[in-house]
Amino acid sequence: MENKPEVDMKPEEGKPTERNILGEIYDICEMLGLVTICVMLLFAFAARLNIVDGHSMDMTLADGEYLVVSDLLYTPERGDIVVIHDKTAYPYSEPIVKRVIATEGQTVDIDFTTWTLTVDGEVVEEPYRYLDPSRYLEADYDFPITVPEGEIFVLGDNRHNSADSRQSEIGTVDERCVVGKAYARIFPFNRLEIFKNPYEE
């Protein structure tokens, strides 16, 4: 009787087995699940999404863009992009996005013929601002203005198409109406950006 050669049933070295592949898939799913939970917790307790509505922040932000906003341990500072919402203070049903120009105790002055903005007597450089020199800037407040305690002075980057602290319908904004600081733009994907305060070194 002939002896049949033994068949080596061991998997080839370096070749993944079905068990290994399933294990890797499980690990990936587990990791994605943890990431999803972390993101959900982040947006539940620390951050939220806000959609830009309008053109008051052109050219910095565009209508329909998605922002990550948070008020966790946040105190408004000049240069921050913030989301504001207070239905009782002005006739807007949706949150609005503006830039902080001055905080409590600071004095704001605007020269509407030269488009010069000063805070506490110092000219503010505004690399983010959009102006059309052929058009006149308007306001229904008399300047200079000293920002009251617990409030902020805000402007839209697109100065010719923004209702902001220059108008009495909004005026200086109570800090309690600040939903949070906009930290990043996450949509559209080709405009992903983490925002930096232009006045921070």
Buried (B, 14 or more C-beta within 10 A) or exposed (E): EEEEEEEEEEEEEEEEEEEEEEEEEEEEEEEEEEEEEEEEEBBEEEBBEBBBBBBBBBEBBBEEBBBBBBBEEBEBBBBBBBBBBBEEBBEBEEBBBBBBBBBBEBBBBBEEEEBEBBBEEEEBEBEBBBEEEEEEBEBEBEBEBEBEEEBBBBBBBBBBBBBBBBBEEBBBBBBEBBBBBBBBBBBEEEEEEEBEBEEEE
